[in-house]
Amino acid sequence: MAERNRRTVRDLRRGNRARVLQRLYFDGPLSRHELGPATGLSSGSISNVVAELVAEGVLEEAGSVESDGGRPRTLLRVAPASGLLIGVDIGETRVRVELFDLSLTELARAERLLAQHGYDVDRIVAHVRDCVADVLREADADPGRLLGIGVGVPGLIERSAAAGGAVVHGQTIGWSGVPLERMLRDTVEIPPETPLFVDNGAKTLGQAEMWFGGGRGAATAAVALIGSGVGACVVHSATPDENARTSALEWGHTTVHVRGRRCRCGSQGCLEAYAGAEALRERWREAGGPPAADADDETALAALLAAAYPTGTEGEAGDPVALSLLGDTAEYLGAAVADLINLFRPERILLGGWAGLLLGPHLLPEVRRYATAYALHHAASRTTIELGRLGADAVTVGAATLPLSDFLTRGGARPPKV
């Protein structure tokens, strides 16, 4: 009974710290007076928690504001320098690693290009190891200050204690049951107590957009990741203290054309076989596109858009083959967005990923038009369709939110040394 009581008190204290820390992180700076109604805690609890977090260096003063006839009130914020976070994007064209402070200000970055559609696991793990070492060295950062490393990957993620943590099933990249978390833990040179999180890249993108980008303030959003392949996630709620639920969707492998093009997953007619950058490169080549159509996905997509829109704007006499291909792509995307609307009725839909952000400025009006035509009208009228706001690095930022979320949920407690 005594042990249970001690655990209850400890859990209550951690919960109070988490509430204060989360409110300051997402809504700060705030005064102690403002933290009361924001968290629902008593003034005494606020004073105790703030004193602890200031003493630990997690919170710091951020100026003051005038009060009603009394002394100025000191504002508090989460101290950016109180910890370090690393975000890793294992994408389909490159491995990108970024080091952030606690405010998610970038301190250093490193990346390694991948051979066209080459996803050798050992090579990618080595790239992550080298990039993590590079960013820590560039920022002259102490690995002991790391609050954790988050990793975004393509595919389905399972948790297996026997396999040492996260296992990746990435059918389109040839990964079947890859024990990625154990491999990274065995290879990347970080303190053994450093938390390591592996999750689907579309989910990390969605969390980043909900916290800091186009999804902020929405109750529910669907966020699409369009790169060489296509994925999506649906996010309910925005912050850790709101019991956020994020579900990765294999949206790219929903059928948009019965008995259509062969997808790299092995099926036919998938959205990814029409709207992913790899598929666009192949479709343009098959339609007689220029030699650039045989280049890597990023170069080929840029060339396709340049051919369709020579001056960068719509309504001009671009290459008719390129324009026709992109017009079809807008309809496929619009129909697939309509599926998201009908199935999940999100408040917002955001199109992101490096290819999505290249295509979006040109195709978004048509995507909206087709989505409205294919979706149920009542549901479509309550959904806005926009581009993501965090740029091509959003998966890396989202990956860093995995250890950040853990840190906030634990009330700023650091992992115990092993």
C-alpha positions as CSV (number, residue, x, y, z in Angstrom):
1,M,0.0,0.0,0.0
2,A,2.8,2.4,0.9
3,E,4.5,1.7,-2.5
4,R,1.2,2.3,-4.3
5,N,0.8,5.6,-2.5
6,R,4.3,6.7,-3.3
7,R,3.7,5.9,-7.0
8,T,0.4,7.8,-6.9
9,V,2.1,10.9,-5.5
10,R,4.9,10.6,-8.0
11,D,2.5,10.2,-10.9
12,L,0.5,13.2,-9.7
13,R,3.6,15.3,-9.5
14,R,4.7,14.3,-12.9
15,G,1.3,15.1,-14.3
16,N,1.3,18.5,-12.8
17,R,4.8,19.2,-14.2
18,A,3.6,18.0,-17.6
19,R,0.5,20.3,-17.6
20,V,2.6,23.3,-16.8
21,L,5.3,22.5,-19.3
22,Q,2.9,21.8,-22.1
23,R,1.0,25.0,-21.6
24,L,4.2,27.0,-21.6
25,Y,5.6,25.2,-24.6
26,F,2.5,25.7,-26.8
27,D,1.1,29.0,-25.4
28,G,3.9,30.7,-23.6
29,P,5.4,32.9,-22.4
30,L,2.9,33.0,-19.5
31,S,3.0,34.3,-16.0
32,R,2.4,32.2,-12.9
33,H,-1.0,33.9,-12.6
34,E,-2.0,32.9,-16.1
35,L,-0.8,29.3,-15.6
36,G,-3.5,28.7,-13.0
37,P,-6.6,28.9,-15.3
38,A,-4.6,27.5,-18.2
39,T,-3.7,24.3,-16.3
40,G,-6.5,24.0,-13.7
41,L,-3.9,23.8,-10.9
42,S,-3.9,25.7,-7.7
43,S,-1.5,28.6,-7.1
44,G,0.4,26.5,-4.6
45,S,0.9,23.7,-7.1
46,I,1.9,26.2,-9.8
47,S,4.5,27.7,-7.4
48,N,6.0,24.3,-6.5
49,V,6.1,23.0,-10.1
50,V,7.6,26.3,-11.5
51,A,10.2,26.4,-8.7
52,E,11.3,22.8,-9.6
53,L,11.5,23.4,-13.3
54,V,13.4,26.7,-12.9
55,A,15.9,25.0,-10.6
56,E,16.4,22.3,-13.2
57,G,17.0,24.8,-15.9
58,V,13.9,23.6,-17.9
59,L,12.1,27.0,-17.5
60,E,13.5,30.5,-17.6
61,E,12.2,34.0,-17.2
62,A,11.1,35.8,-20.4
63,G,10.4,39.4,-19.4
64,S,7.5,40.8,-17.5
65,V,4.0,42.3,-18.0
66,E,2.2,45.0,-16.0
67,S,-0.5,43.7,-13.6
68,D,-3.7,45.5,-12.5
69,G,-2.3,47.9,-9.9
70,G,0.3,45.5,-8.5
71,R,3.9,44.5,-9.2
72,P,4.8,43.4,-12.8
73,R,4.3,39.7,-13.4
74,T,7.2,37.7,-14.5
75,L,6.7,35.7,-17.7
76,L,8.0,32.2,-18.0
77,R,9.0,30.1,-21.0
78,V,10.6,26.7,-21.8
79,A,14.3,27.3,-22.0
80,P,15.4,26.5,-25.6
81,A,18.9,25.6,-24.4
82,S,17.8,23.1,-21.8
83,G,18.0,20.1,-24.2
84,L,18.7,18.9,-27.7
85,L,16.6,16.9,-30.1
86,I,17.5,15.1,-33.3
87,G,15.1,14.4,-36.1
88,V,15.9,11.8,-38.8
89,D,14.0,11.6,-42.1
90,I,14.8,8.3,-43.9
91,G,13.2,9.3,-47.2
92,E,13.2,7.8,-50.6
93,T,15.7,10.1,-52.1
94,R,18.0,10.9,-49.1
95,V,18.6,10.5,-45.4
96,R,18.4,13.9,-43.7
97,V,19.3,14.5,-40.0
98,E,18.8,17.8,-38.1
99,L,19.8,18.8,-34.6
100,F,17.4,21.2,-32.8
101,D,17.3,23.0,-29.5
102,L,14.1,22.6,-27.4
103,S,12.3,25.3,-29.4
104,L,13.0,23.3,-32.6
105,T,15.4,25.9,-33.9
106,E,17.8,24.2,-36.2
107,L,21.4,24.0,-35.0
108,A,22.9,21.8,-37.6
109,R,22.0,19.5,-40.5
110,A,23.5,16.7,-42.5
111,E,22.2,14.5,-45.3
112,R,23.2,11.7,-47.6
113,L,21.7,11.2,-51.0
114,L,20.5,7.7,-51.8
115,A,21.1,5.9,-55.0
116,Q,18.0,6.0,-57.2
117,H,15.6,3.7,-55.4
118,G,18.4,2.0,-53.4
119,Y,17.3,1.1,-49.9
120,D,20.0,-1.2,-48.6
121,V,19.3,-1.3,-44.9
122,D,22.9,-1.5,-43.7
123,R,23.9,1.5,-45.8
124,I,21.0,3.6,-44.6
125,V,21.8,2.8,-41.0
126,A,25.4,3.8,-41.6
127,H,24.2,7.1,-43.2
128,V,22.1,7.8,-40.0
129,R,25.1,7.0,-37.8
130,D,27.4,9.3,-39.8
131,C,24.9,12.2,-40.0
132,V,24.2,12.1,-36.3
133,A,27.9,12.3,-35.6
134,D,28.2,15.2,-38.2
135,V,25.5,17.4,-36.6
136,L,26.7,16.9,-33.1
137,R,30.2,17.8,-34.2
138,E,29.1,20.8,-36.3
139,A,27.2,22.2,-33.3
140,D,29.9,21.2,-30.8
141,A,27.1,19.6,-28.9
142,D,27.4,17.2,-25.9
143,P,25.5,14.0,-26.7
144,G,24.6,13.8,-23.0
145,R,22.3,16.7,-23.5
146,L,20.2,14.8,-26.1
147,L,16.5,14.3,-25.0
148,G,16.1,11.8,-27.7
149,I,16.2,10.9,-31.4
150,G,13.1,10.6,-33.6
151,V,13.2,8.7,-36.9
152,G,10.6,8.9,-39.7
153,V,10.5,6.0,-42.2
154,P,8.3,4.7,-45.0
155,G,6.1,1.8,-44.3
156,L,4.2,0.1,-41.5
157,I,5.7,0.1,-38.0
158,E,5.3,-2.7,-35.4
159,R,6.6,-2.9,-31.9
160,S,8.4,-6.1,-30.8
161,A,10.3,-6.6,-27.6
162,A,11.9,-9.7,-29.0
163,A,13.2,-7.7,-32.0
164,G,14.4,-4.8,-29.8
165,G,11.7,-2.3,-30.5
166,A,10.3,-0.9,-33.8
167,V,10.2,-3.2,-36.8
168,V,9.6,-1.7,-40.2
169,H,7.5,-3.3,-43.0
170,G,8.2,-1.2,-46.1
171,Q,6.9,-3.3,-49.0
172,T,7.5,-0.6,-51.6
173,I,11.2,-0.3,-50.6
174,G,11.8,-4.0,-50.1
175,W,11.9,-3.9,-46.3
176,S,10.2,-6.9,-44.6
177,G,10.4,-7.1,-40.8
178,V,13.5,-4.9,-40.5
179,P,14.4,-4.4,-36.8
180,L,15.4,-0.8,-37.4
181,E,15.4,0.4,-33.8
182,R,17.8,-2.3,-32.7
183,M,20.0,-1.7,-35.7
184,L,20.2,2.0,-34.9
185,R,20.7,1.4,-31.3
186,D,23.6,-0.9,-32.0
187,T,25.2,1.5,-34.5
188,V,24.6,5.1,-33.7
189,E,27.0,6.5,-31.1
190,I,24.8,8.0,-28.5
191,P,24.5,7.5,-24.7
192,P,22.6,4.2,-24.0
193,E,19.9,6.0,-22.0
194,T,19.0,8.3,-25.0
195,P,15.4,7.6,-26.0
196,L,15.0,6.4,-29.6
197,F,11.7,6.6,-31.5
198,V,10.9,5.2,-34.9
199,D,7.6,5.9,-36.6
200,N,6.0,6.3,-40.0
201,G,7.2,9.4,-41.9
202,A,3.7,10.5,-42.8
203,K,2.8,10.4,-39.1
204,T,5.7,12.6,-38.1
205,L,4.8,15.0,-40.9
206,G,1.3,15.2,-39.6
207,Q,2.3,15.8,-36.0
208,A,4.6,18.7,-37.2
209,E,1.9,20.3,-39.2
210,M,-0.6,20.0,-36.4
211,W,1.7,21.5,-33.8
212,F,3.4,24.2,-35.8
213,G,2.0,24.4,-39.3
214,G,-1.2,24.3,-41.4
215,G,-3.1,22.0,-39.0
216,R,-2.7,24.1,-35.9
217,G,-6.0,24.8,-34.2
218,A,-7.9,22.1,-36.2
219,A,-9.7,19.3,-34.4
220,T,-9.0,16.8,-37.1
221,A,-6.7,17.0,-40.2
222,A,-5.5,14.6,-42.9
223,V,-2.0,15.3,-43.9
224,A,-0.6,13.8,-47.2
225,L,3.1,13.1,-47.8
226,I,3.8,13.1,-51.5
227,G,7.3,12.2,-52.5
228,S,8.6,9.4,-54.7
229,G,5.7,7.5,-53.1
230,V,2.5,8.6,-51.4
231,G,1.3,8.3,-47.8
232,A,-1.0,10.1,-45.4
233,C,-2.1,10.3,-41.8
234,V,-5.1,11.5,-39.9
235,V,-4.5,13.5,-36.7
236,H,-7.1,14.0,-34.0
237,S,-6.2,16.8,-31.6
238,A,-3.0,18.8,-31.7
239,T,-0.9,18.5,-28.5
240,P,0.2,15.7,-26.2
241,D,-2.1,16.9,-23.3
242,E,-5.2,16.6,-25.6
243,N,-4.8,12.9,-26.1
244,A,-3.8,13.3,-29.7
245,R,-4.4,10.3,-31.9
246,T,-2.5,9.9,-35.1
247,S,-3.1,7.1,-37.6
248,A,-0.8,6.4,-40.5
249,L,-2.7,5.5,-43.7
250,E,-1.4,3.6,-46.7
251,W,-3.3,6.2,-48.8
252,G,-1.0,5.7,-51.7
253,H,-2.2,2.1,-52.1
254,T,-5.9,2.9,-52.3
255,T,-7.2,2.1,-55.8
256,V,-7.9,5.0,-58.1
257,H,-8.0,2.9,-61.4
258,V,-9.4,-0.6,-61.5
259,R,-6.9,-2.9,-63.4
260,G,-4.7,0.2,-63.8
261,R,-1.0,0.7,-63.8
262,R,1.2,-1.7,-61.9
263,C,2.3,-0.1,-58.6
264,R,5.7,-0.9,-57.1
265,C,3.8,-2.5,-54.2
266,G,2.8,-5.2,-56.7
267,S,-0.9,-4.3,-57.0
268,Q,-2.6,-2.4,-59.8
269,G,-4.3,1.0,-60.0
270,C,-2.8,2.5,-56.8
271,L,-2.8,6.2,-56.3
272,E,1.0,6.0,-55.9
273,A,1.2,4.5,-59.4
274,Y,-0.2,7.8,-60.8
275,A,0.7,10.6,-58.4
276,G,4.1,9.7,-56.8
277,A,7.2,11.3,-58.2
278,E,8.6,8.0,-59.3
279,A,5.4,7.2,-61.2
280,L,5.3,10.7,-62.8
281,R,8.8,10.2,-64.0
282,E,7.9,6.9,-65.6
283,R,4.6,8.1,-67.1
284,W,6.3,11.1,-68.7
285,R,9.0,8.8,-70.1
286,E,6.4,6.5,-71.5
287,A,4.6,9.4,-73.1
288,G,7.7,10.4,-74.9
289,G,9.2,12.9,-72.5
290,P,12.7,14.3,-73.0
291,P,15.9,12.6,-71.6
292,A,15.3,14.4,-68.2
293,A,12.5,11.9,-67.7
294,D,15.1,9.3,-67.2
295,A,16.8,11.3,-64.4
296,D,16.3,10.9,-60.7
297,D,12.8,11.6,-59.3
298,E,13.5,15.2,-58.1
299,T,15.3,16.3,-61.3
300,A,12.6,14.7,-63.5
301,L,9.7,16.3,-61.6
302,A,11.3,19.7,-61.8
303,A,11.8,19.2,-65.6
304,L,8.2,18.1,-66.0
305,L,6.9,21.2,-64.3
306,A,9.3,23.4,-66.3
307,A,8.0,21.9,-69.5
308,A,4.4,22.3,-68.5
309,Y,4.8,25.9,-67.2
310,P,7.8,27.5,-68.9
311,T,7.4,30.8,-67.1
312,G,6.2,29.2,-63.8
313,T,2.6,30.2,-64.2
314,E,-0.6,28.5,-65.5
315,G,-2.5,29.5,-68.6
316,E,0.5,29.5,-70.9
317,A,1.4,27.4,-73.9
318,G,3.5,24.7,-72.2
319,D,4.3,21.3,-73.5
320,P,0.9,19.6,-74.2
321,V,2.1,16.1,-73.1
322,A,3.3,17.5,-69.8
323,L,0.1,19.5,-69.2
324,S,-2.1,16.5,-70.0
325,L,-0.1,14.3,-67.6
326,L,-0.4,16.8,-64.8
327,G,-4.1,17.4,-65.5
328,D,-4.7,13.6,-65.1
329,T,-2.6,13.6,-61.9
330,A,-4.7,16.4,-60.4
331,E,-7.9,14.3,-61.0
332,Y,-6.4,11.2,-59.5
333,L,-5.3,13.3,-56.4
334,G,-8.7,15.0,-56.2
335,A,-10.5,11.6,-56.3
336,A,-8.2,10.2,-53.6
337,V,-8.6,13.4,-51.5
338,A,-12.4,12.9,-51.8
339,D,-11.9,9.4,-50.3
340,L,-10.2,11.1,-47.3
341,I,-13.1,13.5,-47.0
342,N,-15.8,10.8,-47.2
343,L,-14.0,8.4,-44.8
344,F,-12.7,10.7,-42.1
345,R,-14.5,14.1,-42.6
346,P,-11.4,16.1,-41.5
347,E,-11.6,19.8,-40.9
348,R,-8.5,20.3,-43.0
349,I,-6.5,18.4,-45.6
350,L,-2.9,19.4,-46.1
351,L,-0.8,18.3,-49.1
352,G,2.9,18.1,-48.2
353,G,6.1,16.3,-49.0
354,W,8.8,17.5,-51.4
355,A,6.8,16.5,-54.5
356,G,3.5,17.6,-53.1
357,L,4.9,21.1,-52.4
358,L,6.3,21.3,-56.0
359,L,3.1,20.1,-57.6
360,G,0.7,22.0,-55.2
361,P,1.0,25.5,-56.5
362,H,0.1,24.4,-60.0
363,L,-2.4,21.6,-59.2
364,L,-4.2,22.7,-56.0
365,P,-7.1,24.5,-57.7
366,E,-7.9,21.5,-59.8
367,V,-7.4,19.1,-56.9
368,R,-10.0,21.1,-55.0
369,R,-12.4,21.0,-57.9
370,Y,-12.1,17.3,-58.4
371,A,-12.3,16.6,-54.7
372,T,-15.5,18.6,-54.4
373,A,-16.9,16.7,-57.4
374,Y,-16.1,13.2,-56.1
375,A,-16.8,13.7,-52.4
376,L,-20.2,13.9,-50.7
377,H,-21.2,17.5,-50.9
378,H,-22.0,18.0,-47.2
379,A,-18.7,16.6,-46.1
380,A,-16.7,18.5,-48.7
381,S,-18.3,21.8,-47.8
382,R,-16.8,21.4,-44.3
383,T,-13.2,20.6,-45.4
384,T,-10.5,23.0,-46.6
385,I,-7.7,21.7,-48.8
386,E,-4.4,23.5,-48.5
387,L,-0.6,23.0,-48.8
388,G,1.5,22.1,-45.8
389,R,3.3,25.1,-44.4
390,L,6.5,23.6,-43.0
391,G,8.4,22.9,-46.2
392,A,10.3,19.9,-47.4
393,D,12.0,19.4,-44.0
394,A,8.7,18.8,-42.2
395,V,9.3,15.1,-41.8
396,T,12.6,15.9,-40.0
397,V,10.9,18.4,-37.7
398,G,8.1,15.9,-37.1
399,A,10.6,13.2,-36.2
400,A,12.1,15.6,-33.6
401,T,8.6,16.0,-32.1
402,L,8.6,12.3,-31.1
403,P,11.3,12.8,-28.3
404,L,9.9,16.3,-27.7
405,S,6.4,14.9,-27.0
406,D,8.0,12.3,-24.7
407,F,9.9,14.9,-22.8
408,L,6.8,17.1,-22.3
409,T,4.6,14.1,-21.3
410,R,7.2,13.2,-18.7
411,G,7.1,16.7,-17.2
412,G,10.6,17.6,-18.2
413,A,12.2,14.6,-16.5
414,R,15.3,13.4,-18.3
415,P,15.8,9.7,-18.9
416,P,17.8,8.0,-16.1
417,K,21.4,7.2,-16.9
418,V,22.0,3.5,-17.7
